[in-house]
């Protein structure tokens, strides 16, 4: 589906396949529900402080866990 999406699930799997959403929320000292929404790609708006904490924790830039997907256009 086209749009802006969270890549948090993939980053967590790469860093530590056993890392849970609850454990991550605790380690970055952030609300579990917000981290869960980002993990499940259900977040409507991305809080800047959450982005900052995730960038710091995973040592990545925002573009590595917030990605833009474009639908392929078909010729009509």
N, C-alpha and C positions, 0 to 999 in steps of 0.2 A: 504494500500500500504506500502511496506517495505521502510525503510529509516529513516532519521532524520526529526522530525516534531516539529512544535511549538504547545505548549499547552496553549498559551497566552489567547485564547478565553475562555477556561474553567476557568483559574485563574481569569480573569476579571469578569466572571459570579458569581464565588464564593465570590469574595470580595464585589462586588456591581453590581447587575444586571442592573442598570441604567448607569453604567460607559461607556462612549463612547470612541471610538478610539481617537477622537480629544481631548477629555478632558484628557485622559491618556497621550497623547503626550505633552500636555501643562503642566501637573503636573510633568512630568519627564524632561521637557525642552529638547525635542528631536523632530526630523523631523517627521511630521505627516505621510508622505508617507512610511517611514521606519517602523514605528509602525503598520501602516495598512498592509504592506506586511507580517510582523511577525504574526499579528492577523489572516490573511487569509492563513497563511502557504505557502506563495509564495516567501519567502526569500531564496536566494541561499547561501549567506554567512551571518553569524551572527556577527555583529560588537560588539567588546568587550565592548565598552562604552555603547551600548544599553543594553547588557546583564547585566552589572553592575548596571545600573539605574533601570532596571526591578527587579533585585534581591533585591535591596535596597527598592524599592517601595512596593513590595509584601512580603518582608521579607522571601524570599525563596532562595534555591540554584539553580544554572542553570539547574540541572537535574530535577527540578520540572516543568519547562516550555519548556525545550527542551528534547524531548523524542525520543527513538529509538524504531521503530516498526519492528518486524521480520515477514516475511510471513511464514506461516506454510508450511513445506515441506510435500509433499504427496508422498507416496510410489508409485513407478512406476513399 
